Amino acid sequence: MRTWERGLAGLLGAGLVLNGLIMLAAPLAWYQQVPGVLETGPWNGHFVRDVGAAYLVAGCGAAAFALRPREAWPALAAGAGFLLLHVGVHIADTVCGRSSLARLAADVPGVIAPALIAGALVLAARMRGV
């Protein structure tokens, strides 16, 4: 694995872990502060913590991959699976009219880009036989 790819996986993992920890530790603050979240529906702390747990696991998978790519690529792949399915939910909400194209565009940095990065890292690892 190239050094920059491992570095990117480490940065991705750190961001996902941080987001997950905040969602678990301060779910109401997360819900109120993240742009666009208030538009997704009423406050549900249990749901925010559930999703935070998924982000934490995805982040740990990316971080593990950064440290030990050959052993941890399946963990990265599982985390990428969650992230890409999460993007799918956002796209479906837009297509079905439950959300707007502007909202989907605003989700690019925090939802779509991390999923695409994780997916690309998995593909690159598998193409190189990691």
N, CA, C and O atoms as a GROMACS GRO file, in nm:
protein
  520
    1MET      N    1   0.085  -0.118   0.000
    1MET     CA    2   0.000   0.000   0.000
    1MET      C    3   0.089   0.124   0.000
    1MET      O    4   0.190   0.128   0.070
    2ARG      N    5   0.053   0.219  -0.076
    2ARG     CA    6   0.130   0.343  -0.083
    2ARG      C    7   0.116   0.421   0.047
    2ARG      O    8   0.012   0.416   0.114
    3THR      N    9   0.221   0.492   0.081
    3THR     CA   10   0.222   0.568   0.206
    3THR      C   11   0.108   0.670   0.211
    3THR      O   12   0.044   0.686   0.314
    4TRP      N   13   0.083   0.738   0.100
    4TRP     CA   14  -0.022   0.840   0.101
    4TRP      C   15  -0.159   0.777   0.119
    4TRP      O   16  -0.248   0.838   0.178
    5GLU      N   17  -0.178   0.654   0.068
    5GLU     CA   18  -0.307   0.587   0.086
    5GLU      C   19  -0.326   0.547   0.232
    5GLU      O   20  -0.437   0.556   0.287
    6ARG      N   21  -0.218   0.503   0.294
    6ARG     CA   22  -0.227   0.469   0.436
    6ARG      C   23  -0.253   0.595   0.518
    6ARG      O   24  -0.330   0.592   0.613
    7GLY      N   25  -0.189   0.705   0.481
    7GLY     CA   26  -0.214   0.832   0.549
    7GLY      C   27  -0.358   0.878   0.532
    7GLY      O   28  -0.420   0.926   0.627
    8LEU      N   29  -0.410   0.864   0.411
    8LEU     CA   30  -0.549   0.901   0.385
    8LEU      C   31  -0.644   0.814   0.468
    8LEU      O   32  -0.741   0.865   0.524
    9ALA      N   33  -0.616   0.686   0.475
    9ALA     CA   34  -0.698   0.596   0.557
    9ALA      C   35  -0.692   0.636   0.704
    9ALA      O   36  -0.792   0.631   0.775
   10GLY      N   37  -0.573   0.676   0.751
   10GLY     CA   38  -0.559   0.720   0.890
   10GLY      C   39  -0.639   0.846   0.918
   10GLY      O   40  -0.705   0.856   1.022
   11LEU      N   41  -0.633   0.943   0.827
   11LEU     CA   42  -0.711   1.066   0.843
   11LEU      C   43  -0.861   1.038   0.838
   11LEU      O   44  -0.938   1.092   0.918
   12LEU      N   45  -0.901   0.954   0.744
   12LEU     CA   46  -1.041   0.916   0.735
   12LEU      C   47  -1.086   0.848   0.864
   12LEU      O   48  -1.191   0.881   0.919
   13GLY      N   49  -1.005   0.755   0.912
   13GLY     CA   50  -1.039   0.685   1.035
   13GLY      C   51  -1.051   0.779   1.153
   13GLY      O   52  -1.144   0.768   1.233
   14ALA      N   53  -0.957   0.871   1.165
   14ALA     CA   54  -0.962   0.967   1.276
   14ALA      C   55  -1.089   1.051   1.272
   14ALA      O   56  -1.153   1.072   1.375
   15GLY      N   57  -1.125   1.100   1.154
   15GLY     CA   58  -1.246   1.180   1.141
   15GLY      C   59  -1.372   1.102   1.172
   15GLY      O   60  -1.462   1.152   1.240
   16LEU      N   61  -1.378   0.978   1.123
   16LEU     CA   62  -1.496   0.895   1.149
   16LEU      C   63  -1.506   0.858   1.297
   16LEU      O   64  -1.615   0.859   1.354
   17VAL      N   65  -1.392   0.825   1.359
   17VAL     CA   66  -1.392   0.792   1.502
   17VAL      C   67  -1.437   0.914   1.583
   17VAL      O   68  -1.520   0.902   1.673
   18LEU      N   69  -1.383   1.030   1.550
   18LEU     CA   70  -1.422   1.152   1.623
   18LEU      C   71  -1.572   1.177   1.610
   18LEU      O   72  -1.640   1.204   1.709
   19ASN      N   73  -1.624   1.167   1.489
   19ASN     CA   74  -1.767   1.187   1.467
   19ASN      C   75  -1.848   1.086   1.548
   19ASN      O   76  -1.946   1.122   1.614
   20GLY      N   77  -1.809   0.960   1.542
   20GLY     CA   78  -1.880   0.856   1.617
   20GLY      C   79  -1.877   0.880   1.766
   20GLY      O   80  -1.978   0.862   1.834
   21LEU      N   81  -1.762   0.919   1.819
   21LEU     CA   82  -1.752   0.945   1.963
   21LEU      C   83  -1.839   1.062   2.006
   21LEU      O   84  -1.903   1.058   2.112
   22ILE      N   85  -1.843   1.167   1.924
   22ILE     CA   86  -1.929   1.282   1.957
   22ILE      C   87  -2.076   1.240   1.952
   22ILE      O   88  -2.155   1.279   2.039
   23MET      N   89  -2.113   1.160   1.852
   23MET     CA   90  -2.251   1.114   1.843
   23MET      C   91  -2.290   1.029   1.964
   23MET      O   92  -2.404   1.034   2.011
   24LEU      N   93  -2.195   0.951   2.015
   24LEU     CA   94  -2.222   0.868   2.133
   24LEU      C   95  -2.222   0.949   2.262
   24LEU      O   96  -2.306   0.926   2.350
   25ALA      N   97  -2.128   1.042   2.275
   25ALA     CA   98  -2.111   1.115   2.401
   25ALA      C   99  -2.202   1.237   2.414
   25ALA      O  100  -2.244   1.271   2.524
   26ALA      N  101  -2.232   1.301   2.303
   26ALA     CA  102  -2.312   1.424   2.306
   26ALA      C  103  -2.410   1.424   2.189
   26ALA      O  104  -2.402   1.511   2.102
   27PRO      N  105  -2.502   1.329   2.187
   27PRO     CA  106  -2.589   1.315   2.070
   27PRO      C  107  -2.677   1.436   2.042
   27PRO      O  108  -2.698   1.471   1.926
   28LEU      N  109  -2.729   1.502   2.146
   28LEU     CA  110  -2.814   1.618   2.122
   28LEU      C  111  -2.734   1.734   2.064
   28LEU      O  112  -2.779   1.801   1.971
   29ALA      N  113  -2.616   1.757   2.117
   29ALA     CA  114  -2.530   1.862   2.063
   29ALA      C  115  -2.495   1.832   1.917
   29ALA      O  116  -2.498   1.922   1.833
   30TRP      N  117  -2.462   1.707   1.887
   30TRP     CA  118  -2.431   1.668   1.749
   30TRP      C  119  -2.552   1.697   1.660
   30TRP      O  120  -2.538   1.757   1.553
   31TYR      N  121  -2.670   1.654   1.703
   31TYR     CA  122  -2.793   1.672   1.627
   31TYR      C  123  -2.821   1.820   1.600
   31TYR      O  124  -2.863   1.856   1.490
   32GLN      N  125  -2.796   1.903   1.698
   32GLN     CA  126  -2.826   2.046   1.684
   32GLN      C  127  -2.720   2.121   1.604
   32GLN      O  128  -2.751   2.224   1.544
   33GLN      N  129  -2.596   2.073   1.602
   33GLN     CA  130  -2.486   2.149   1.544
   33GLN      C  131  -2.450   2.111   1.401
   33GLN      O  132  -2.397   2.194   1.327
   34VAL      N  133  -2.476   1.987   1.361
   34VAL     CA  134  -2.435   1.945   1.226
   34VAL      C  135  -2.535   1.999   1.124
   34VAL      O  136  -2.654   1.971   1.134
   35PRO      N  137  -2.487   2.077   1.027
   35PRO     CA  138  -2.577   2.137   0.929
   35PRO      C  139  -2.661   2.032   0.856
   35PRO      O  140  -2.609   1.930   0.810
   36GLY      N  141  -2.790   2.060   0.848
   36GLY     CA  142  -2.881   1.974   0.775
   36GLY      C  143  -2.946   1.863   0.855
   36GLY      O  144  -3.048   1.808   0.813
   37VAL      N  145  -2.890   1.829   0.970
   37VAL     CA  146  -2.943   1.716   1.047
   37VAL      C  147  -3.083   1.747   1.099
   37VAL      O  148  -3.169   1.659   1.099
   38LEU      N  149  -3.107   1.869   1.142
   38LEU     CA  150  -3.240   1.905   1.193
   38LEU      C  151  -3.349   1.882   1.088
   38LEU      O  152  -3.465   1.857   1.123
   39GLU      N  153  -3.312   1.890   0.961
   39GLU     CA  154  -3.409   1.872   0.853
   39GLU      C  155  -3.447   1.726   0.830
   39GLU      O  156  -3.541   1.698   0.757
   40THR      N  157  -3.373   1.633   0.892
   40THR     CA  158  -3.396   1.491   0.865
   40THR      C  159  -3.506   1.430   0.950
   40THR      O  160  -3.548   1.317   0.924
   41GLY      N  161  -3.553   1.501   1.049
   41GLY     CA  162  -3.660   1.448   1.133
   41GLY      C  163  -3.641   1.487   1.278
   41GLY      O  164  -3.544   1.552   1.314
   42PRO      N  165  -3.737   1.446   1.360
   42PRO     CA  166  -3.732   1.483   1.502
   42PRO      C  167  -3.616   1.416   1.576
   42PRO      O  168  -3.564   1.313   1.533
   43TRP      N  169  -3.579   1.477   1.685
   43TRP     CA  170  -3.471   1.428   1.770
   43TRP      C  171  -3.500   1.286   1.817
   43TRP      O  172  -3.609   1.256   1.865
   44ASN      N  173  -3.401   1.200   1.802
   44ASN     CA  174  -3.408   1.063   1.852
   44ASN      C  175  -3.268   1.026   1.897
   44ASN      O  176  -3.186   0.982   1.817
   45GLY      N  177  -3.243   1.043   2.026
   45GLY     CA  178  -3.109   1.019   2.080
   45GLY      C  179  -3.060   0.877   2.061
   45GLY      O  180  -2.942   0.854   2.033
   46HIS      N  181  -3.150   0.780   2.074
   46HIS     CA  182  -3.110   0.641   2.055
   46HIS      C  183  -3.061   0.618   1.912
   46HIS      O  184  -2.959   0.552   1.890
   47PHE      N  185  -3.133   0.674   1.816
   47PHE     CA  186  -3.094   0.660   1.676
   47PHE      C  187  -2.959   0.726   1.649
   47PHE      O  188  -2.875   0.669   1.581
   48VAL      N  189  -2.938   0.846   1.702
   48VAL     CA  190  -2.810   0.915   1.682
   48VAL      C  191  -2.696   0.831   1.740
   48VAL      O  192  -2.591   0.818   1.677
   49ARG      N  193  -2.717   0.774   1.859
   49ARG     CA  194  -2.612   0.690   1.918
   49ARG      C  195  -2.590   0.562   1.838
   49ARG      O  196  -2.476   0.517   1.824
   50ASP      N  197  -2.697   0.503   1.784
   50ASP     CA  198  -2.682   0.384   1.699
   50ASP      C  199  -2.593   0.415   1.578
   50ASP      O  200  -2.500   0.341   1.547
   51VAL      N  201  -2.623   0.525   1.511
   51VAL     CA  202  -2.544   0.563   1.394
   51VAL      C  203  -2.402   0.601   1.436
   51VAL      O  204  -2.306   0.573   1.364
   52GLY      N  205  -2.389   0.664   1.552
   52GLY     CA  206  -2.256   0.696   1.604
   52GLY      C  207  -2.173   0.570   1.626
   52GLY      O  208  -2.053   0.570   1.599
   53ALA      N  209  -2.236   0.464   1.673
   53ALA     CA  210  -2.165   0.337   1.692
   53ALA      C  211  -2.115   0.285   1.558
   53ALA      O  212  -2.003   0.235   1.548
   54ALA      N  213  -2.198   0.296   1.454
   54ALA     CA  214  -2.157   0.251   1.321
   54ALA      C  215  -2.040   0.335   1.269
   54ALA      O  216  -1.946   0.281   1.210
   55TYR      N  217  -2.045   0.466   1.291
   55TYR     CA  218  -1.933   0.551   1.250
   55TYR      C  219  -1.806   0.516   1.326
   55TYR      O  220  -1.697   0.516   1.269
   56LEU      N  221  -1.818   0.487   1.454
   56LEU     CA  222  -1.702   0.450   1.534
   56LEU      C  223  -1.638   0.323   1.479
   56LEU      O  224  -1.516   0.316   1.464
   57VAL      N  225  -1.719   0.223   1.449
   57VAL     CA  226  -1.666   0.098   1.395
   57VAL      C  227  -1.602   0.121   1.258
   57VAL      O  228  -1.494   0.068   1.231
   58ALA      N  229  -1.668   0.199   1.172
   58ALA     CA  230  -1.611   0.228   1.040
   58ALA      C  231  -1.478   0.301   1.054
   58ALA      O  232  -1.382   0.272   0.981
   59GLY      N  233  -1.471   0.395   1.147
   59GLY     CA  234  -1.346   0.468   1.170
   59GLY      C  235  -1.235   0.379   1.222
   59GLY      O  236  -1.120   0.392   1.180
   60CYS      N  237  -1.268   0.289   1.311
   60CYS     CA  238  -1.168   0.196   1.363
   60CYS      C  239  -1.117   0.105   1.252
   60CYS      O  240  -0.998   0.071   1.247
   61GLY      N  241  -1.207   0.065   1.162
   61GLY     CA  242  -1.164  -0.016   1.048
   61GLY      C  243  -1.067   0.058   0.957
   61GLY      O  244  -0.967   0.001   0.913
   62ALA      N  245  -1.096   0.183   0.930
   62ALA     CA  246  -1.006   0.263   0.847
   62ALA      C  247  -0.872   0.286   0.916
   62ALA      O  248  -0.767   0.279   0.853
   63ALA      N  249  -0.876   0.312   1.046
   63ALA     CA  250  -0.752   0.333   1.122
   63ALA      C  251  -0.669   0.205   1.126
   63ALA      O  252  -0.547   0.210   1.111
   64ALA      N  253  -0.734   0.092   1.146
   64ALA     CA  254  -0.662  -0.035   1.148
   64ALA      C  255  -0.598  -0.063   1.012
   64ALA      O  256  -0.486  -0.112   1.005
   65PHE      N  257  -0.670  -0.030   0.906
   65PHE     CA  258  -0.616  -0.047   0.772
   65PHE      C  259  -0.493   0.040   0.752
   65PHE      O  260  -0.395  -0.003   0.690
   66ALA      N  261  -0.496   0.162   0.803
   66ALA     CA  262  -0.380   0.251   0.791
   66ALA      C  263  -0.256   0.190   0.857
   66ALA      O  264  -0.144   0.208   0.810
   67LEU      N  265  -0.277   0.120   0.966
   67LEU     CA  266  -0.165   0.061   1.040
   67LEU      C  267  -0.122  -0.074   0.984
   67LEU      O  268  -0.002  -0.104   0.978
   68ARG      N  269  -0.218  -0.155   0.944
   68ARG     CA  270  -0.188  -0.292   0.899
   68ARG      C  271  -0.278  -0.329   0.780
   68ARG      O  272  -0.374  -0.405   0.796
   69PRO      N  273  -0.248  -0.276   0.663
   69PRO     CA  274  -0.338  -0.293   0.549
   69PRO      C  275  -0.366  -0.439   0.511
   69PRO      O  276  -0.480  -0.473   0.480
   70ARG      N  277  -0.267  -0.522   0.512
   70ARG     CA  278  -0.288  -0.661   0.470
   70ARG      C  279  -0.385  -0.735   0.561
   70ARG      O  280  -0.467  -0.815   0.515
   71GLU      N  281  -0.376  -0.708   0.689
   71GLU     CA  282  -0.462  -0.778   0.785
   71GLU      C  283  -0.599  -0.711   0.800
   71GLU      O  284  -0.698  -0.779   0.826
   72ALA      N  285  -0.604  -0.579   0.784
   72ALA     CA  286  -0.726  -0.505   0.820
   72ALA      C  287  -0.810  -0.460   0.702
   72ALA      O  288  -0.908  -0.387   0.722
   73TRP      N  289  -0.776  -0.500   0.579
   73TRP     CA  290  -0.859  -0.454   0.467
   73TRP      C  291  -1.004  -0.500   0.481
   73TRP      O  292  -1.093  -0.426   0.438
   74PRO      N  293  -1.033  -0.618   0.539
   74PRO     CA  294  -1.176  -0.652   0.555
   74PRO      C  295  -1.250  -0.556   0.650
   74PRO      O  296  -1.368  -0.528   0.630
   75ALA      N  297  -1.181  -0.506   0.751
   75ALA     CA  298  -1.244  -0.409   0.842
   75ALA      C  299  -1.273  -0.279   0.767
   75ALA      O  300  -1.379  -0.220   0.785
   76LEU      N  301  -1.180  -0.236   0.684
   76LEU     CA  302  -1.205  -0.117   0.601
   76LEU      C  303  -1.321  -0.143   0.507
   76LEU      O  304  -1.406  -0.055   0.488
   77ALA      N  305  -1.327  -0.261   0.447
   77ALA     CA  306  -1.435  -0.294   0.353
   77ALA      C  307  -1.571  -0.291   0.423
   77ALA      O  308  -1.669  -0.242   0.367
   78ALA      N  309  -1.577  -0.345   0.544
   78ALA     CA  310  -1.704  -0.343   0.618
   78ALA      C  311  -1.747  -0.200   0.649
   78ALA      O  312  -1.864  -0.165   0.631
   79GLY      N  313  -1.653  -0.118   0.694
   79GLY     CA  314  -1.684   0.023   0.721
   79GLY      C  315  -1.725   0.096   0.595
   79GLY      O  316  -1.818   0.176   0.598
   80ALA      N  317  -1.657   0.069   0.485
   80ALA     CA  318  -1.694   0.131   0.357
   80ALA      C  319  -1.834   0.088   0.316
   80ALA      O  320  -1.909   0.167   0.258
   81GLY      N  321  -1.868  -0.036   0.346
   81GLY     CA  322  -2.003  -0.083   0.315
   81GLY      C  323  -2.109  -0.001   0.386
   81GLY      O  324  -2.207   0.042   0.324
   82PHE      N  325  -2.089   0.023   0.516
   82PHE     CA  326  -2.183   0.109   0.589
   82PHE      C  327  -2.189   0.248   0.528
   82PHE      O  328  -2.297   0.300   0.501
   83LEU      N  329  -2.072   0.308   0.504
   83LEU     CA  330  -2.067   0.444   0.454
   83LEU      C  331  -2.135   0.456   0.317
   83LEU      O  332  -2.209   0.551   0.293
   84LEU      N  333  -2.111   0.360   0.229
   84LEU     CA  334  -2.172   0.364   0.096
   84LEU      C  335  -2.322   0.340   0.102
   84LEU      O  336  -2.398   0.403   0.027
   85LEU      N  337  -2.367   0.252   0.189
   85LEU     CA  338  -2.511   0.232   0.205
   85LEU      C  339  -2.577   0.358   0.263
   85LEU      O  340  -2.689   0.392   0.226
   86HIS      N  341  -2.505   0.427   0.353
   86HIS     CA  342  -2.555   0.551   0.409
   86HIS      C  343  -2.573   0.655   0.297
   86HIS      O  344  -2.673   0.727   0.295
   87VAL      N  345  -2.477   0.662   0.206
   87VAL     CA  346  -2.492   0.751   0.091
   87VAL      C  347  -2.614   0.710   0.009
   87VAL      O  348  -2.688   0.796  -0.039
   88GLY      N  349  -2.634   0.581  -0.008
   88GLY     CA  350  -2.749   0.532  -0.081
   88GLY      C  351  -2.881   0.579  -0.021
   88GLY      O  352  -2.975   0.612  -0.094
   89VAL      N  353  -2.888   0.583   0.112
   89VAL     CA  354  -3.008   0.634   0.179
   89VAL      C  355  -3.029   0.781   0.144
   89VAL      O  356  -3.141   0.823   0.116
   90HIS      N  357  -2.921   0.859   0.146
   90HIS     CA  358  -2.931   1.001   0.114
   90HIS      C  359  -2.975   1.021  -0.031
   90HIS      O  360  -3.057   1.108  -0.060
   91ILE      N  361  -2.922   0.940  -0.122
   91ILE     CA  362  -2.962   0.950  -0.262
   91ILE      C  363  -3.108   0.910  -0.279
   91ILE      O  364  -3.183   0.976  -0.350
   92ALA      N  365  -3.147   0.802  -0.215
   92ALA     CA  366  -3.287   0.757  -0.225
   92ALA      C  367  -3.382   0.863  -0.171
   92ALA      O  368  -3.487   0.888  -0.230
   93ASP      N  369  -3.345   0.926  -0.060
   93ASP     CA  370  -3.430   1.032  -0.005
   93ASP      C  371  -3.445   1.147  -0.104
   93ASP      O  372  -3.552   1.208  -0.114
   94THR      N  373  -3.339   1.176  -0.178
   94THR     CA  374  -3.345   1.283  -0.277
   94THR      C  375  -3.432   1.242  -0.395
   94THR      O  376  -3.518   1.318  -0.439
   95VAL      N  377  -3.410   1.123  -0.446
   95VAL     CA  378  -3.486   1.074  -0.560
   95VAL      C  379  -3.636   1.065  -0.529
   95VAL      O  380  -3.720   1.095  -0.614
   96CYS      N  381  -3.668   1.025  -0.406
   96CYS     CA  382  -3.809   1.009  -0.366
   96CYS      C  383  -3.874   1.139  -0.320
   96CYS      O  384  -3.992   1.140  -0.286
   97GLY      N  385  -3.798   1.248  -0.318
   97GLY     CA  386  -3.855   1.377  -0.282
   97GLY      C  387  -3.857   1.407  -0.134
   97GLY      O  388  -3.914   1.508  -0.092
   98ARG      N  389  -3.796   1.321  -0.052
   98ARG     CA  390  -3.790   1.348   0.092
   98ARG      C  391  -3.679   1.446   0.127
   98ARG      O  392  -3.673   1.497   0.239
   99SER      N  393  -3.590   1.470   0.032
   99SER     CA  394  -3.480   1.564   0.050
   99SER      C  395  -3.454   1.632  -0.083
   99SER      O  396  -3.504   1.589  -0.187
  100SER      N  397  -3.376   1.740  -0.079
  100SER     CA  398  -3.353   1.818  -0.201
  100SER      C  399  -3.214   1.791  -0.258
  100SER      O  400  -3.126   1.738  -0.189
  101LEU      N  401  -3.196   1.829  -0.383
  101LEU     CA  402  -3.063   1.821  -0.443
  101LEU      C  403  -2.964   1.911  -0.370
  101LEU      O  404  -2.846   1.876  -0.357
  102ALA      N  405  -3.011   2.025  -0.324
  102ALA     CA  406  -2.923   2.115  -0.249
  102ALA      C  407  -2.875   2.048  -0.121
  102ALA      O  408  -2.758   2.061  -0.083
  103ARG      N  409  -2.964   1.976  -0.054
  103ARG     CA  410  -2.926   1.904   0.069
  103ARG      C  411  -2.826   1.794   0.037
  103ARG      O  412  -2.729   1.773   0.111
  104LEU      N  413  -2.848   1.723  -0.074
  104LEU     CA  414  -2.755   1.618  -0.114
  104LEU      C  415  -2.619   1.677  -0.146
  104LEU      O  416  -2.516   1.621  -0.109
  105ALA      N  417  -2.618   1.790  -0.214
  105ALA     CA  418  -2.491   1.857  -0.245
  105ALA      C  419  -2.420   1.899  -0.117
  105ALA      O  420  -2.297   1.891  -0.109
  106ALA      N  421  -2.495   1.945  -0.018
  106ALA     CA  422  -2.434   1.985   0.109
  106ALA      C  423  -2.379   1.865   0.184
  106ALA      O  424  -2.292   1.881   0.271
  107ASP      N  425  -2.426   1.745   0.153
  107ASP     CA  426  -2.378   1.623   0.218
  107ASP      C  427  -2.246   1.572   0.159
  107ASP      O  428  -2.188   1.477   0.212
  108VAL      N  429  -2.199   1.634   0.051
  108VAL     CA  430  -2.077   1.585  -0.014
  108VAL      C  431  -1.959   1.579   0.083
  108VAL      O  432  -1.897   1.473   0.091
  109PRO      N  433  -1.924   1.684   0.156
  109PRO     CA  434  -1.804   1.675   0.238
  109PRO      C  435  -1.815   1.578   0.356
  109PRO      O  436  -1.718   1.510   0.388
  110GLY      N  437  -1.930   1.570   0.420
  110GLY     CA  438  -1.940   1.491   0.542
  110GLY      C  439  -1.995   1.351   0.526
  110GLY      O  440  -1.975   1.267   0.613
  111VAL      N  441  -2.064   1.325   0.416
  111VAL     CA  442  -2.127   1.194   0.398
  111VAL      C  443  -2.074   1.125   0.271
  111VAL      O  444  -2.028   1.011   0.277
  112ILE      N  445  -2.080   1.193   0.159
  112ILE     CA  446  -2.049   1.130   0.031
  112ILE      C  447  -1.899   1.112   0.012
  112ILE      O  448  -1.855   1.003  -0.024
  113ALA      N  449  -1.820   1.215   0.035
  113ALA     CA  450  -1.675   1.205   0.014
  113ALA      C  451  -1.610   1.096   0.100
  113ALA      O  452  -1.532   1.017   0.048
  114PRO      N  453  -1.640   1.090   0.231
  114PRO     CA  454  -1.578   0.983   0.311
  114PRO      C  455  -1.613   0.843   0.259
  114PRO      O  456  -1.528   0.754   0.260
  115ALA      N  457  -1.736   0.825   0.213
  115ALA     CA  458  -1.776   0.694   0.160
  115ALA      C  459  -1.699   0.662   0.032
  115ALA      O  460  -1.652   0.550   0.015
  116LEU      N  461  -1.687   0.759  -0.056
  116LEU     CA  462  -1.615   0.736  -0.181
  116LEU      C  463  -1.467   0.711  -0.155
  116LEU      O  464  -1.406   0.627  -0.221
  117ILE      N  465  -1.410   0.782  -0.060
  117ILE     CA  466  -1.269   0.761  -0.025
  117ILE      C  467  -1.250   0.619   0.030
  117ILE      O  468  -1.158   0.548  -0.011
  118ALA      N  469  -1.336   0.580   0.122
  118ALA     CA  470  -1.326   0.445   0.180
  118ALA      C  471  -1.341   0.339   0.071
  118ALA      O  472  -1.264   0.243   0.067
  119GLY      N  473  -1.439   0.356  -0.014
  119GLY     CA  474  -1.459   0.260  -0.123
  119GLY      C  475  -1.339   0.253  -0.216
  119GLY      O  476  -1.298   0.145  -0.257
  120ALA      N  477  -1.282   0.368  -0.250
  120ALA     CA  478  -1.165   0.373  -0.339
  120ALA      C  479  -1.044   0.306  -0.272
  120ALA      O  480  -0.967   0.238  -0.339
  121LEU      N  481  -1.029   0.327  -0.142
  121LEU     CA  482  -0.918   0.262  -0.072
  121LEU      C  483  -0.932   0.111  -0.072
  121LEU      O  484  -0.833   0.039  -0.087
  122VAL      N  485  -1.053   0.061  -0.056
  122VAL     CA  486  -1.076  -0.083  -0.062
  122VAL      C  487  -1.043  -0.136  -0.201
  122VAL      O  488  -0.972  -0.235  -0.214
  123LEU      N  489  -1.094  -0.069  -0.304
  123LEU     CA  490  -1.068  -0.112  -0.440
  123LEU      C  491  -0.918  -0.112  -0.471
  123LEU      O  492  -0.866  -0.207  -0.530
  124ALA      N  493  -0.850  -0.006  -0.431
  124ALA     CA  494  -0.705   0.002  -0.456
  124ALA      C  495  -0.631  -0.110  -0.384
  124ALA      O  496  -0.539  -0.170  -0.440
  125ALA      N  497  -0.670  -0.137  -0.262
  125ALA     CA  498  -0.605  -0.244  -0.185
  125ALA      C  499  -0.626  -0.379  -0.253
  125ALA      O  500  -0.532  -0.457  -0.264
  126ARG      N  501  -0.746  -0.406  -0.297
  126ARG     CA  502  -0.775  -0.535  -0.358
  126ARG      C  503  -0.709  -0.548  -0.494
  126ARG      O  504  -0.665  -0.657  -0.532
  127MET      N  505  -0.701  -0.438  -0.568
  127MET     CA  506  -0.636  -0.443  -0.699
  127MET      C  507  -0.486  -0.472  -0.685
  127MET      O  508  -0.425  -0.530  -0.775
  128ARG      N  509  -0.427  -0.431  -0.573
  128ARG     CA  510  -0.286  -0.455  -0.548
  128ARG      C  511  -0.263  -0.587  -0.473
  128ARG      O  512  -0.149  -0.623  -0.442
  129GLY      N  513  -0.370  -0.656  -0.446
  129GLY     CA  514  -0.355  -0.785  -0.378
  129GLY      C  515  -0.328  -0.775  -0.229
  129GLY      O  516  -0.275  -0.869  -0.170
  130VAL      N  517  -0.363  -0.663  -0.169
  130VAL     CA  518  -0.342  -0.648  -0.025
  130VAL      C  519  -0.444  -0.732   0.047
  130VAL      O  520  -0.445  -0.734   0.170
   0.00000   0.00000   0.00000
